[in-house]
Amino acid sequence: MNPRIIEKLALWRQSPLTFVTEAIGAVPSEQQVEALTAIPKTKRLTIRSGHGTGKDCVASWIILWFMTTRAYPKVVCTAPTARQLADILWSEISKWLRQSILASEFILQKDKMFHKDAPKEWWCRAVSPSVRASKDEQAETLAGFHGDHLLIIADESSGIPDPVFIPLEGAMTQEDNKVMLIGNMTKNQGYFYDSHFHAEIKKDWKKLHWDSRNSTNVAADYPIYMATKYGEESNVFRIRVAGEPPLDAENTLIPLAWALQCIGNETLDNPEEPLYLGVDVARYGEDKSIILPRKGLQIMPWEEFQGMNTIDLAGHVVKTFNDLRAEGAGIDEIGVGGGVVDWLHKRPEGRRIFHGISTSTSSSDRNKYDRLRDELWVGMREKCMKMQYSFPAATKQEEEMSNELANELAQPTYEFNSLGGFVIESKRKMKIRGVASPNIADALGLTEYFYNIAYNLWRTPMVKKKKESVQPMPSRFTQPGGRRKSKRWMAA
């Protein structure tokens, strides 16, 4: 090798910052400089961060730096799901490799990058655990990776099951073995949390904390927007902006981490499950009306309308219903929503297809839930906890929508009635404490009303009609999947 190249590689190995500016042509932020300066000097680097600070960007730079400045290195990247690796980290690697002077040296594939002259010995791989696997199976995710030059990157570390980290310490046996944990700290427990806050464990880690308010990569209005909508004391603000772990009170109904794990989640749904809508009608000027489609456990991209009268909103409900070839809808009929329901009931078969729902009515069991609204929210809580929902994430826009839904699901608190039944915080009380109305989450709650009976209510009489239809469903609403066929009944 040319002596000048050897000299340059030696310089880059000692200074990832120089590598990034010279080989990639990027200009790191002050926070990113912290990571680039720390990684050569430590075996264990952990970064808890707010949103938009460029943590995946700096991870991709460090991967390219490690792959370039070592002979026959091995890099292993993991995240809660394969989608997160492909759509976020792998996308960043592709972007920066393409514009670097290294583009001709490496070949990037769907889940692997390797040196063109040594594909089996000089590589970076993407591996992800299965959340449905046993703890022993999850522990195998990072098992068996060893080498003189080994780098392990754990993206969105809070969402990675703890058993995945079990083999990690066993892999850190050589001098040039490194591990880097990055992500929003969505949980106040687990391996990622301990790397920052456990009295003994944190001593072995180089810890960085990136607040979005201090990042030049974050638009100045983003923290202001999040503070206005959710409050600076909220867990959403702590996690998304401040880069801090949640302070989940005992009366938080749905922890944010539970809702986040449903984004892009794969479900097994019956393709013959009926598609139906949940419609939350705005009551106040700043609120938005929501039309949310659902098919089994798959939540599809929804529509938002602000400042719209009841007749126009009802017209949009009919249009969405026809566009999606839906088979039913549940509409919030409290207050102004009653006008939307009345207009829809004037249509042929309107009362069979369009159902008005008053969530202030009694629940199926006051010993468990005070009112119907409380019963629907507890149903959402259980599905988030069990990671049963699939929130849309096919595009960046859909993922942003789903993050908004997750944020809303994490807002309400709860208490109990005199019989011990759940009482979920009302929209009015949320507004008093400065939290925006959870309109999207309430629309999802309306679809919960039909989840156990949808197949029997709509599917049977519509099978022949739907099979005879030749028009394809619009691609923007199509979602993969298929749950095993079952006829469910409304559960208590």
matplotlib code that plots the C-alpha trace (Angstrom):
import matplotlib.pyplot as plt

x = [0.0, 1.1, 3.0, 0.9, -2.3, -1.0, -0.1, -3.6, -5.3, -3.3, -4.3, -8.0, -7.9, -6.8, -9.3, -12.7, -13.6, -10.8, -12.0, -15.6, -14.5, -12.0, -13.3, -17.0, -17.1, -19.6, -19.8, -20.7, -22.6, -21.0, -22.9, -21.8, -18.2, -18.5, -19.3, -16.5, -14.0, -15.1, -15.2, -11.5, -10.8, -13.4, -14.7, -18.3, -20.1, -23.8, -25.8, -29.3, -30.8, -33.8, -35.3, -33.5, -30.0, -28.3, -27.5, -28.1, -26.1, -23.1, -23.5, -23.2, -20.0, -18.5, -19.4, -17.7, -14.7, -14.3, -14.7, -12.1, -9.3, -9.0, -8.0, -10.7, -13.1, -16.5, -19.4, -22.7, -25.7, -28.9, -32.2, -35.6, -36.8, -35.4, -37.4, -35.7, -32.3, -33.3, -35.2, -33.1, -29.5, -29.0, -30.4, -27.8, -25.0, -26.1, -26.3, -22.9, -21.1, -22.4, -21.0, -17.7, -14.3, -14.8, -17.8, -15.7, -14.2, -17.4, -20.6, -23.8, -26.6, -30.0, -28.6, -24.9, -21.9, -18.6, -15.2, -15.2, -11.9, -12.8, -16.6, -16.4, -13.9, -14.4, -18.1, -20.9, -24.1, -27.6, -29.3, -32.5, -34.1, -37.6, -39.8, -41.9, -38.9, -38.0, -35.4, -32.9, -33.6, -33.3, -29.9, -28.6, -29.0, -25.5, -24.0, -21.0, -19.5, -15.9, -12.8, -9.7, -11.6, -15.3, -17.8, -21.4, -24.0, -27.3, -29.8, -32.9, -31.5, -34.4, -36.6, -34.2, -35.1, -32.6, -31.7, -30.1, -27.4, -26.4, -23.6, -22.4, -19.8, -18.4, -17.7, -15.7, -12.5, -10.1, -8.4, -10.1, -13.6, -16.2, -19.9, -22.1, -25.7, -27.9, -31.5, -34.4, -34.6, -38.2, -38.0, -36.7, -35.3, -33.2, -29.7, -29.7, -31.1, -28.5, -25.6, -26.5, -28.0, -27.1, -24.7, -22.1, -22.8, -22.6, -18.9, -17.9, -19.5, -18.7, -22.0, -23.3, -26.6, -28.0, -30.8, -32.7, -32.8, -29.0, -28.7, -28.0, -29.6, -33.0, -35.3, -35.7, -39.6, -39.6, -39.0, -41.5, -44.1, -43.6, -43.7, -46.9, -48.7, -47.5, -46.0, -42.4, -43.2, -44.7, -42.9, -43.3, -41.2, -38.7, -38.1, -38.5, -36.8, -34.8, -33.4, -34.3, -36.0, -39.7, -40.9, -43.8, -46.2, -48.2, -51.3, -49.9, -52.3, -50.1, -46.3, -44.9, -42.6, -45.6, -47.1, -43.9, -43.3, -46.4, -45.0, -44.3, -45.1, -46.1, -49.4, -51.1, -54.5, -57.2, -57.4, -61.1, -61.4, -63.6, -62.1, -64.0, -63.5, -63.3, -64.4, -63.6, -65.4, -63.6, -65.4, -63.1, -61.5, -57.9, -58.9, -59.0, -61.5, -60.0, -61.1, -59.1, -59.3, -58.7, -58.6, -58.2, -55.2, -53.7, -54.2, -54.0, -53.0, -55.8, -57.1, -57.3, -59.7, -59.8, -62.5, -64.9, -68.7, -70.7, -72.1, -68.7, -67.1, -69.9, -69.2, -65.5, -66.6, -68.6, -65.8, -63.2, -65.7, -66.2, -62.5, -61.4, -64.5, -65.0, -67.8, -68.7, -67.9, -68.1, -68.7, -68.4, -71.9, -71.4, -72.0, -71.4, -70.7, -74.5, -75.0, -72.5, -74.3, -77.8, -76.7, -75.1, -78.2, -80.2, -78.3, -79.5, -78.5, -77.0, -78.1, -76.6, -73.2, -72.7, -73.0, -73.1, -71.2, -71.6, -68.5, -70.2, -72.5, -72.1, -69.4, -70.0, -68.8, -68.5, -66.3, -63.7, -64.4, -66.4, -67.8, -67.5, -64.7, -62.7, -63.3, -62.1, -58.9, -58.1, -58.6, -56.0, -53.7, -53.8, -53.0, -50.2, -48.7, -48.9, -47.6, -50.6, -51.3, -49.6, -49.3, -48.4, -44.7, -44.3, -43.1, -41.4, -44.6, -46.6, -44.0, -44.3, -48.1, -47.7, -45.3, -48.0, -50.5, -48.0, -47.5, -51.3, -51.7, -49.1, -50.9, -53.9, -53.7, -56.2, -57.8, -60.5, -64.2, -65.8, -66.2, -62.5, -63.1, -60.8, -61.6, -59.5, -58.5, -61.0, -60.2, -61.4, -59.0, -56.1, -56.7, -56.7, -53.2, -52.1, -52.2, -53.7, -56.8, -55.9, -58.1, -56.2, -56.1, -59.8, -60.6, -58.6, -60.7, -63.9, -62.6, -62.0, -65.8, -66.1, -62.9, -64.6, -67.7, -66.6, -66.5, -70.0, -71.4, -70.2, -68.2, -70.7, -73.3, -70.6, -68.4, -70.2, -70.4, -66.7, -65.6, -67.5, -65.8, -63.1, -61.7, -58.4, -58.0, -56.0, -52.3, -51.7, -54.1, -53.0, -51.3, -49.8, -50.9, -53.6, -54.8, -56.2, -59.9, -62.0, -65.4, -64.9, -67.6, -67.6, -65.4, -66.3]
y = [0.0, 3.5, 4.9, 8.1, 6.1, 4.1, 7.4, 8.8, 5.7, 5.9, 9.5, 8.6, 5.7, 8.1, 10.8, 9.8, 13.5, 14.0, 10.9, 12.3, 15.7, 14.4, 11.1, 11.8, 15.5, 16.0, 18.8, 17.3, 19.2, 19.8, 16.8, 14.5, 15.7, 14.4, 10.9, 11.0, 12.1, 9.5, 6.4, 5.8, 6.1, 3.8, 0.3, 1.2, 4.3, 5.0, 7.9, 8.9, 11.5, 13.5, 13.5, 14.8, 15.2, 13.0, 9.9, 7.5, 9.7, 9.7, 5.9, 5.5, 7.6, 5.5, 2.3, 3.6, 4.8, 1.4, -0.4, 1.8, 2.0, -1.7, -4.7, -7.5, -5.8, -7.1, -4.7, -6.0, -3.6, -4.5, -2.7, -3.7, -4.6, -5.2, -2.3, 0.1, -1.1, -0.9, 2.4, 4.4, 3.2, 1.4, 4.4, 6.7, 4.3, 4.3, 8.1, 8.8, 6.0, 7.2, 10.7, 9.5, 8.7, 5.1, 4.3, 2.1, 0.1, -1.3, -3.0, -2.3, -4.8, -5.1, -6.3, -6.4, -4.2, -5.7, -4.9, -5.9, -7.8, -9.7, -10.2, -13.0, -11.5, -7.7, -6.9, -5.1, -7.0, -6.1, -8.5, -8.0, -10.0, -11.4, -10.0, -13.2, -15.5, -17.0, -15.3, -18.0, -17.4, -13.6, -14.1, -15.7, -12.5, -11.3, -14.6, -16.0, -12.7, -12.3, -10.8, -8.7, -5.7, -5.9, -3.1, -3.6, -0.9, -1.1, 1.4, 2.4, 0.5, 0.9, -1.2, -4.1, -7.0, -7.3, -11.0, -9.7, -8.0, -11.1, -12.2, -8.6, -8.6, -11.9, -10.3, -7.5, -9.6, -8.0, -4.6, -3.3, -4.5, -1.7, -1.3, 1.7, 2.1, 4.9, 5.9, 7.7, 6.4, 5.2, 3.1, 3.7, 0.2, -2.3, -2.6, 0.8, 2.6, 0.9, 2.0, 5.6, 5.3, 2.1, 3.0, 0.3, -0.5, 3.1, 3.3, 1.1, 3.3, 6.6, 8.4, 11.1, 13.0, 14.9, 17.3, 18.3, 21.9, 22.0, 20.5, 22.5, 19.7, 20.3, 23.2, 25.8, 25.5, 21.7, 21.9, 24.8, 22.8, 19.7, 21.8, 23.5, 20.3, 17.9, 20.1, 20.2, 17.9, 15.2, 11.9, 12.7, 15.9, 14.2, 11.4, 13.2, 16.5, 16.3, 12.9, 11.7, 8.5, 8.7, 9.3, 6.9, 7.7, 4.8, 6.3, 6.5, 4.3, 3.5, 3.9, 5.5, 2.5, 0.2, 2.3, 2.9, -0.9, -1.1, 1.1, -1.0, -4.2, -7.2, -8.9, -12.1, -11.0, -12.8, -11.1, -11.5, -9.4, -6.4, -2.9, -0.3, 3.3, 5.2, 8.8, 11.2, 14.6, 17.7, 19.8, 22.8, 25.1, 23.9, 20.2, 18.0, 15.5, 12.1, 9.4, 6.3, 3.0, -0.3, -3.9, -6.4, -5.3, -3.2, 0.5, 2.3, 5.9, 8.2, 11.6, 14.8, 17.7, 21.0, 23.7, 21.6, 21.7, 18.5, 18.1, 18.4, 16.0, 13.5, 13.8, 13.0, 10.0, 8.7, 9.4, 7.5, 4.7, 4.3, 4.8, 2.0, -0.2, -0.2, -2.2, -0.1, 2.9, 4.0, 7.7, 9.7, 11.0, 13.1, 16.8, 18.0, 14.4, 13.8, 15.9, 13.8, 10.6, 12.1, 13.0, 9.6, 7.8, 9.5, 7.4, 4.0, 1.3, 4.1, 2.8, -0.6, 0.7, 3.9, 3.5, 6.3, 5.6, 7.5, 6.8, 8.4, 5.4, 2.6, 0.0, -3.7, -4.1, -1.1, -3.3, -3.1, 0.1, 3.2, 4.1, 2.8, 5.3, 3.8, 0.3, 1.2, 2.8, -0.2, -2.3, -0.2, -0.4, -4.2, -4.4, -1.9, -3.9, -7.1, -5.5, -6.6, -3.5, -2.6, 1.1, 2.3, 2.8, 2.1, 5.7, 8.4, 10.3, 7.3, 6.7, 10.3, 9.9, 6.7, 8.5, 11.2, 8.4, 6.8, 10.2, 10.7, 7.2, 7.9, 11.1, 10.1, 9.1, 6.9, 6.4, 4.1, 4.5, 3.4, -0.2, -0.5, 0.2, 2.2, 5.9, 7.4, 11.1, 13.1, 15.4, 18.3, 17.5, 17.0, 20.5, 22.0, 20.6, 21.9, 18.7, 18.6, 16.5, 12.9, 12.9, 10.2, 7.9, 8.5, 7.5, 4.3, 3.8, 3.9, 1.1, -1.0, -1.0, -3.2, -5.3, -8.4, -8.3, -6.8, -10.1, -11.1, -7.6, -6.8, -9.5, -12.2, -10.3, -8.5, -11.5, -12.0, -8.3, -7.7, -10.8, -9.6, -6.2, -5.7, -2.4, -2.7, -1.0, 2.2, 1.2, 3.9, 2.1, -1.4, -3.2, -6.8, -9.4, -12.0, -13.2, -16.6, -16.6, -16.5, -15.3, -13.3, -12.1, -8.9, -9.6, -8.2]
z = [0.0, -0.7, 2.3, 2.1, 2.3, 5.3, 7.0, 6.3, 7.6, 10.8, 11.3, 10.6, 13.1, 15.9, 14.9, 13.6, 13.4, 10.8, 9.0, 8.8, 7.5, 5.0, 3.8, 4.0, 3.7, 6.6, 9.2, 12.6, 15.3, 18.7, 20.1, 17.2, 17.8, 21.4, 20.1, 17.4, 20.1, 22.6, 20.5, 20.0, 23.7, 25.1, 24.7, 25.8, 24.7, 25.5, 24.2, 25.4, 23.1, 22.2, 18.7, 15.6, 17.1, 14.4, 16.5, 13.6, 11.4, 13.7, 14.2, 10.4, 10.4, 13.1, 11.2, 8.1, 10.2, 11.8, 8.5, 6.8, 9.4, 10.4, 8.4, 8.4, 10.9, 11.9, 12.7, 14.0, 14.1, 16.0, 16.7, 18.0, 14.5, 11.1, 9.8, 12.1, 10.8, 7.2, 7.2, 9.6, 10.2, 6.8, 5.0, 6.8, 5.9, 2.2, 2.1, 3.6, 1.8, -1.5, -1.1, 0.5, -1.2, 0.0, -2.3, -4.6, -1.7, -0.2, -1.4, 0.4, 0.4, 2.1, 5.4, 4.9, 3.8, 2.9, 1.4, -2.2, -1.9, 1.3, 1.6, 4.1, 6.4, 6.2, 6.9, 8.6, 9.3, 10.4, 12.8, 14.8, 17.6, 17.5, 20.2, 20.1, 20.6, 23.9, 26.1, 25.1, 21.4, 21.9, 23.6, 20.4, 18.4, 19.3, 20.2, 18.4, 17.2, 18.0, 16.4, 16.9, 15.5, 16.5, 16.8, 18.0, 17.4, 19.3, 17.8, 19.7, 22.6, 25.0, 22.7, 22.4, 24.7, 27.6, 26.8, 23.5, 25.5, 27.5, 25.1, 24.8, 27.6, 26.4, 23.0, 24.5, 25.1, 22.7, 22.9, 19.8, 20.7, 21.1, 21.7, 21.2, 22.5, 21.1, 21.3, 23.0, 26.5, 26.4, 29.6, 33.1, 33.4, 31.4, 30.0, 28.2, 31.3, 33.6, 31.3, 32.4, 35.8, 37.6, 40.5, 39.5, 35.9, 34.6, 35.8, 32.9, 30.3, 28.6, 28.9, 26.6, 26.9, 23.9, 24.6, 21.4, 22.6, 22.4, 18.9, 15.8, 13.9, 15.5, 14.3, 17.0, 16.9, 17.6, 21.4, 21.6, 19.8, 22.0, 25.2, 24.1, 23.1, 25.8, 28.5, 29.6, 32.6, 30.4, 29.6, 25.8, 26.3, 28.5, 26.0, 22.7, 23.5, 26.8, 26.1, 29.6, 30.7, 31.6, 35.1, 34.7, 37.6, 39.0, 37.3, 33.7, 31.7, 28.7, 29.0, 25.9, 25.3, 25.0, 22.3, 20.4, 20.1, 17.9, 15.2, 12.1, 14.1, 12.0, 12.9, 11.7, 10.5, 8.5, 5.1, 5.2, 8.4, 7.7, 7.3, 9.3, 10.5, 13.8, 13.5, 16.4, 15.9, 17.0, 19.6, 19.9, 17.3, 17.9, 17.8, 14.7, 13.6, 12.7, 10.3, 11.2, 9.2, 10.9, 9.7, 12.5, 14.5, 11.6, 11.9, 8.6, 7.8, 9.0, 7.8, 9.9, 9.4, 11.3, 11.4, 9.4, 9.8, 10.4, 6.9, 5.2, 7.7, 7.1, 3.4, 4.0, 6.0, 3.1, 0.6, 2.8, 3.3, -0.4, -1.3, 1.0, 0.4, 4.1, 5.7, 8.7, 10.9, 14.5, 15.0, 18.3, 18.7, 21.8, 21.2, 17.6, 16.5, 16.8, 13.7, 11.7, 12.8, 12.0, 8.4, 7.8, 9.0, 6.2, 3.7, 2.5, 5.0, 7.0, 10.4, 9.7, 8.4, 10.4, 14.2, 16.6, 19.8, 23.1, 25.1, 28.2, 28.6, 31.0, 30.5, 30.4, 34.0, 36.4, 38.6, 35.8, 34.0, 35.0, 31.6, 28.0, 27.2, 30.1, 28.8, 25.3, 26.6, 28.8, 25.7, 23.9, 26.9, 26.8, 23.1, 23.4, 26.3, 24.4, 21.2, 19.2, 17.2, 14.0, 13.5, 10.0, 9.1, 5.4, 4.8, 6.9, 6.9, 8.2, 10.9, 12.0, 12.2, 14.3, 16.6, 17.1, 18.0, 20.4, 22.1, 22.5, 23.9, 26.6, 27.9, 30.0, 33.6, 35.5, 38.9, 40.2, 40.9, 44.2, 42.8, 41.7, 38.0, 35.8, 35.3, 32.5, 32.6, 30.6, 27.7, 29.8, 32.6, 30.2, 28.7, 32.2, 32.8, 29.4, 27.4, 23.9, 23.3, 22.2, 19.1, 17.2, 20.2, 20.8, 17.2, 17.7, 20.8, 18.8, 16.6, 19.8, 20.2, 17.2, 17.5, 19.0, 16.9, 13.6, 11.7, 12.7, 12.4, 8.9, 7.3, 6.7, 4.7, 2.7, 1.6, -1.7, -2.5, -1.8, -3.8, -6.8, -6.7, -9.3, -8.2, -6.3, -2.9, -3.2, -2.7, 0.0, 2.3, 1.6, 4.4, 4.4, 6.8, 7.7, 11.1, 11.4, 10.8, 13.9, 15.0, 18.2, 20.5, 22.6, 25.6, 29.0]

ax = plt.figure().add_subplot(projection="3d")
ax.plot(x, y, z, "-o")
ax.set_aspect("equal")
plt.show()
